[in-house]
Amino acid sequence: MSKTILISGAAGFLGSHLCDRFINDGFKVIGVDNFITGDIDNIKHLFNSSNFKFLEHDITVRLEVKEPLSYILHFASPASPIDYLKIPIHTLKVGSLGIHNLLGLAKAKKARILIASTSEVYGDPLVHPQSEDYYGNVNSIGPRGVYDEAKRFQEAITMAYKRFHGVETRTARIFNTYGPRMRLNDGRVIPAFMGQVLRREDLSVFGKGIQTRSFCYVDDLVNGICKLLFSDYYLPVNLGNPEEITIIEFAHEMLKLTKSNQKICFKPLPDGDPLKRQPDISLAKKELNWQPAVSRSEGMRKTFEYFKNLPKEKLYKTDHKDFSKHIKS
């Protein structure tokens, strides 16, 4: 008999790839999303599958599920600064009320739950690269604090349910991940650059471009999540690609990859933007036998092919969603 896994944020970038993976692996999947930042196009190919059930639901509201559940993956959350700065209170609610609801569901169903945390729990780090025993340098009242602190609280309440109620929990601290199904104009580096290339605009680099990021292709990240979910390790684990690059170097890579002749323009650095970001994945190697396998050049080529084939209305749609019809903060 197939086991059932519930995935919140199922219509999002990572959530939709996880739906595909678990259905391909023989699971029954219940996808949950309210389409605040998710896109139905990411999952509509699954609607004819007998192993996929979709619930349009806001997880900040109590969720009732009749089916037995073996696993829960919590991937519902605005992840783009453009989004969480527009809906700061709801971002905090997803990371507090939302995870509380799902932890309660995991407890009732005796299911194992994996939460999607983030490298943003480290803030603008004073330790480099970042390992799981570093507690971070986070401004809780800055504009980015609504996302950072939501994720930090999410980790705290998850560990509380583990220690107090004995719920089986797993925590993935996810570093910059990219690939097909990202929203083209969500403000993150790779879709922002690719959108500008395809619209023949200059590439926007913030500050002097000396800040660093480490980009992990989505297939590698999904493999890491699966290994963590089925492992015996319950403390937070970094999942990301440790190959670090400055944003200005990455901009030049992008122009070379796309054979573009656009220029690079410099803009003021956003408040609280981390200057360094590189995962120490020693723990993932040891506990999960996991490390990224897809090179940046290969992953970027696949991602660019995806974006090139998007409908023009998505390419030129730079306005962002009207959240008011979805939420009441």
C-alpha positions as CSV (number, residue, x, y, z in Angstrom):
1,M,0.0,0.0,0.0
2,S,1.4,3.4,-1.0
3,K,2.3,5.8,1.8
4,T,0.8,9.3,1.7
5,I,2.8,12.5,2.1
6,L,1.4,16.0,2.5
7,I,3.3,18.9,1.0
8,S,2.4,22.5,1.8
9,G,3.4,25.1,-0.7
10,A,2.9,22.4,-3.4
11,A,2.4,24.9,-6.2
12,G,5.6,26.8,-5.4
13,F,9.0,26.3,-7.0
14,L,10.4,23.7,-4.6
15,G,7.1,22.3,-3.5
16,S,6.1,21.3,-7.1
17,H,9.4,19.6,-7.7
18,L,8.9,17.6,-4.5
19,C,5.4,16.6,-5.6
20,D,6.9,15.2,-8.8
21,R,9.6,13.4,-7.0
22,F,7.4,11.6,-4.5
23,I,4.8,10.7,-7.0
24,N,7.5,9.2,-9.2
25,D,8.8,7.3,-6.2
26,G,5.4,5.7,-5.7
27,F,3.9,7.9,-2.9
28,K,0.4,9.3,-2.8
29,V,0.8,13.1,-2.5
30,I,-1.6,15.6,-1.0
31,G,-0.6,19.0,-2.2
32,V,-1.7,22.1,-0.3
33,D,-1.4,25.7,-1.5
34,N,-3.4,28.9,-1.5
35,F,-1.7,30.4,-4.6
36,I,-0.4,33.5,-2.8
37,T,3.0,33.0,-4.5
38,G,2.4,29.5,-6.0
39,D,1.4,28.9,-9.6
40,I,-1.1,26.4,-10.7
41,D,0.9,25.8,-13.9
42,N,3.6,24.2,-11.7
43,I,1.3,21.3,-10.8
44,K,-1.5,21.1,-13.3
45,H,0.3,18.2,-15.1
46,L,-0.4,16.2,-11.9
47,F,-4.2,16.7,-11.8
48,N,-4.9,13.6,-13.8
49,S,-2.7,11.4,-11.6
50,S,-4.6,9.1,-9.2
51,N,-1.8,9.5,-6.7
52,F,-2.2,13.3,-6.5
53,K,-4.8,15.2,-4.5
54,F,-4.9,19.0,-4.3
55,L,-6.3,21.1,-1.5
56,E,-6.6,24.9,-2.0
57,H,-6.0,26.0,1.6
58,D,-4.2,28.6,3.7
59,I,-2.2,26.7,6.3
60,T,-2.4,29.5,8.8
61,V,-6.0,28.1,9.2
62,R,-6.4,24.7,10.8
63,L,-6.2,21.9,8.2
64,E,-8.4,18.8,8.4
65,V,-7.1,15.7,6.6
66,K,-9.1,12.4,6.7
67,E,-6.4,10.2,5.1
68,P,-3.6,8.6,7.2
69,L,-0.3,10.4,6.7
70,S,3.2,9.0,6.9
71,Y,5.1,12.2,6.1
72,I,4.5,16.0,6.0
73,L,6.8,18.5,4.2
74,H,6.3,22.2,5.2
75,F,7.3,24.3,2.2
76,A,4.7,27.0,2.3
77,S,6.2,30.4,2.8
78,P,6.9,33.5,0.7
79,A,10.7,33.2,-0.1
80,S,11.3,36.3,-2.2
81,P,12.1,39.6,-0.5
82,I,9.6,41.3,-2.9
83,D,6.9,39.0,-1.6
84,Y,7.6,39.0,2.1
85,L,8.2,42.7,2.3
86,K,4.7,43.1,0.7
87,I,3.0,40.7,3.1
88,P,5.2,40.8,6.3
89,I,2.5,39.8,8.7
90,H,1.3,36.9,6.7
91,T,4.9,35.8,6.3
92,L,5.2,35.7,10.1
93,K,1.9,33.9,10.4
94,V,2.9,31.1,8.0
95,G,6.1,30.6,10.1
96,S,4.1,30.5,13.3
97,L,0.5,29.6,13.0
98,G,1.1,27.6,9.8
99,I,3.8,25.4,11.3
100,H,1.9,25.0,14.5
101,N,-1.1,23.7,12.5
102,L,1.1,21.2,10.6
103,L,3.0,20.1,13.7
104,G,-0.3,19.4,15.4
105,L,-1.4,17.4,12.3
106,A,1.9,15.4,12.4
107,K,1.3,14.7,16.1
108,A,-2.3,13.5,15.5
109,K,-1.3,11.4,12.5
110,K,1.9,10.1,14.0
111,A,3.6,11.4,10.8
112,R,7.2,12.5,10.4
113,I,7.5,16.2,9.4
114,L,10.3,18.0,7.6
115,I,10.4,21.7,7.6
116,A,12.0,24.0,5.0
117,S,14.2,26.4,7.0
118,T,16.7,28.7,5.3
119,S,20.2,30.0,5.3
120,E,18.6,33.3,6.3
121,V,18.5,32.1,9.9
122,Y,22.3,33.0,9.9
123,G,21.5,36.6,8.9
124,D,24.5,38.6,7.8
125,P,27.0,36.1,9.1
126,L,30.1,36.8,11.1
127,V,31.3,33.2,10.5
128,H,32.2,32.0,7.0
129,P,31.3,29.5,5.7
130,Q,28.2,28.9,7.8
131,S,27.9,25.6,9.7
132,E,24.9,24.4,11.7
133,D,26.5,25.3,15.1
134,Y,26.6,29.0,14.2
135,Y,23.6,30.8,15.8
136,G,23.6,33.8,13.4
137,N,23.7,37.5,13.2
138,V,20.1,38.6,12.6
139,N,18.4,41.9,12.9
140,S,15.0,40.9,14.3
141,I,13.4,44.3,13.7
142,G,14.8,45.1,10.2
143,P,12.7,44.7,7.1
144,R,14.0,41.2,6.4
145,G,13.3,40.2,10.0
146,V,9.8,39.1,9.2
147,Y,11.2,36.2,7.1
148,D,14.3,35.5,9.1
149,E,12.5,35.4,12.4
150,A,9.6,33.4,11.0
151,K,12.0,30.7,10.0
152,R,13.9,30.8,13.3
153,F,10.7,30.5,15.3
154,Q,9.7,27.6,12.9
155,E,12.9,25.8,13.9
156,A,12.3,26.5,17.6
157,I,8.7,25.2,17.7
158,T,9.6,22.2,15.6
159,M,12.3,21.2,18.2
160,A,9.8,21.8,21.0
161,Y,7.4,19.4,19.4
162,K,10.2,16.9,19.0
163,R,11.3,17.2,22.6
164,F,7.9,17.6,24.4
165,H,5.6,15.5,22.2
166,G,8.0,13.1,20.6
167,V,7.0,14.1,17.1
168,E,9.5,12.8,14.4
169,T,11.0,16.0,12.9
170,R,13.6,16.9,10.3
171,T,14.9,20.4,9.6
172,A,16.5,21.5,6.2
173,R,18.4,24.8,6.2
174,I,18.2,25.5,2.5
175,F,20.7,27.8,0.8
176,N,20.1,29.6,-2.6
177,T,18.4,27.1,-4.9
178,Y,17.5,27.6,-8.6
179,G,16.0,25.9,-11.5
180,P,12.8,25.6,-13.7
181,R,9.5,26.9,-12.2
182,M,11.1,29.8,-10.4
183,R,8.9,32.9,-10.8
184,L,10.8,35.0,-13.4
185,N,10.3,38.4,-11.7
186,D,10.4,37.5,-8.0
187,G,13.5,39.6,-7.3
188,R,15.9,36.7,-6.6
189,V,19.3,36.8,-8.4
190,I,19.0,34.1,-11.1
191,P,15.4,34.8,-12.3
192,A,16.1,38.5,-12.1
193,F,19.1,38.2,-14.3
194,M,17.5,35.8,-16.8
195,G,14.4,38.0,-17.1
196,Q,16.6,41.0,-17.8
197,V,18.6,39.1,-20.4
198,L,15.5,37.9,-22.2
199,R,13.9,41.4,-22.2
200,R,17.3,42.8,-23.4
201,E,17.7,45.0,-20.3
202,D,20.9,45.8,-18.5
203,L,21.7,43.5,-15.6
204,S,21.0,45.0,-12.2
205,V,23.8,44.4,-9.6
206,F,23.3,45.8,-6.1
207,G,26.1,47.5,-4.3
208,K,29.5,46.8,-5.9
209,G,28.6,43.2,-6.5
210,I,31.1,41.8,-4.1
211,Q,28.5,40.0,-2.0
212,T,28.6,36.3,-2.5
213,R,26.1,33.6,-3.0
214,S,26.3,29.8,-3.5
215,F,23.7,28.4,-6.0
216,C,22.3,24.8,-5.8
217,Y,20.4,23.3,-8.6
218,V,16.9,22.1,-7.7
219,D,17.5,18.4,-8.5
220,D,20.4,18.3,-6.1
221,L,18.3,20.0,-3.4
222,V,15.4,17.6,-3.8
223,N,17.8,14.7,-3.5
224,G,19.1,16.2,-0.3
225,I,15.6,16.7,1.1
226,C,14.7,13.1,0.4
227,K,17.8,11.8,2.1
228,L,17.2,14.0,5.1
229,L,13.5,13.0,5.4
230,F,14.4,9.3,5.5
231,S,17.4,9.6,7.7
232,D,17.6,9.2,11.5
233,Y,19.1,12.7,11.9
234,Y,16.7,15.3,13.5
235,L,18.8,18.4,14.1
236,P,19.1,21.1,11.4
237,V,21.2,20.2,8.3
238,N,22.5,22.7,5.7
239,L,21.5,21.8,2.1
240,G,23.2,23.8,-0.6
241,N,26.1,24.1,-3.0
242,P,29.3,25.3,-1.3
243,E,30.7,26.7,-4.6
244,E,30.8,30.4,-3.8
245,I,30.7,33.2,-6.3
246,T,30.4,37.0,-6.2
247,I,27.4,38.6,-7.8
248,I,29.5,40.6,-10.2
249,E,31.3,37.4,-11.3
250,F,28.0,35.7,-11.7
251,A,26.6,38.6,-13.8
252,H,29.5,38.1,-16.2
253,E,28.9,34.3,-16.3
254,M,25.2,35.0,-17.1
255,L,26.2,37.3,-20.1
256,K,28.6,34.7,-21.4
257,L,26.1,31.8,-21.0
258,T,23.3,33.7,-22.8
259,K,25.7,35.3,-25.4
260,S,24.2,38.7,-24.5
261,N,25.7,42.1,-25.0
262,Q,23.8,43.9,-22.3
263,K,25.7,46.1,-19.8
264,I,25.8,45.8,-16.0
265,C,24.3,48.6,-14.0
266,F,24.9,49.2,-10.3
267,K,22.1,50.0,-7.8
268,P,22.1,50.7,-4.0
269,L,22.5,47.6,-1.8
270,P,19.2,46.8,-0.1
271,D,19.0,47.1,3.7
272,G,20.1,44.0,5.5
273,D,21.2,42.1,2.3
274,P,23.8,39.5,3.5
275,L,27.3,40.1,2.2
276,K,28.4,36.4,2.5
277,R,26.5,33.2,1.9
278,Q,28.2,29.8,1.7
279,P,27.1,26.6,3.3
280,D,29.4,24.2,5.2
281,I,27.9,20.9,4.1
282,S,30.2,18.7,6.2
283,L,27.3,17.5,8.2
284,A,25.2,16.6,5.2
285,K,28.1,14.6,3.7
286,K,28.6,12.7,7.0
287,E,25.0,12.1,8.0
288,L,23.2,11.9,4.6
289,N,26.0,10.9,2.3
290,W,24.9,13.9,0.2
291,Q,26.5,16.6,-1.8
292,P,25.6,18.5,-5.0
293,A,26.3,16.7,-8.3
294,V,25.0,19.3,-10.9
295,S,27.6,21.9,-12.0
296,R,26.5,25.6,-12.1
297,S,27.1,25.7,-15.9
298,E,24.8,22.7,-16.4
299,G,22.2,23.9,-14.1
300,M,22.2,27.4,-15.5
301,R,21.9,26.0,-19.0
302,K,18.8,23.9,-18.1
303,T,17.2,26.9,-16.2
304,F,17.8,29.3,-19.1
305,E,16.2,26.9,-21.6
306,Y,13.1,26.8,-19.3
307,F,12.9,30.6,-19.1
308,K,13.4,31.0,-22.8
309,N,10.3,29.0,-23.5
310,L,8.0,30.8,-21.1
311,P,4.9,32.6,-22.6
312,K,5.7,36.2,-23.3
313,E,3.1,37.4,-20.8
314,K,5.2,35.9,-18.0
315,L,8.4,37.3,-19.4
316,Y,7.1,40.9,-19.4
317,K,4.9,40.7,-16.4
318,T,7.0,42.7,-13.9
319,D,4.0,43.6,-11.7
320,H,3.5,41.3,-8.7
321,K,0.5,39.6,-7.3
322,D,-2.3,41.4,-5.6
323,F,-2.2,39.7,-2.2
324,S,-5.3,41.5,-0.7
325,K,-7.8,38.9,-2.1
326,H,-5.9,36.1,-0.5
327,I,-5.1,37.2,3.0
328,K,-6.2,39.3,5.9
329,S,-3.2,40.3,7.9
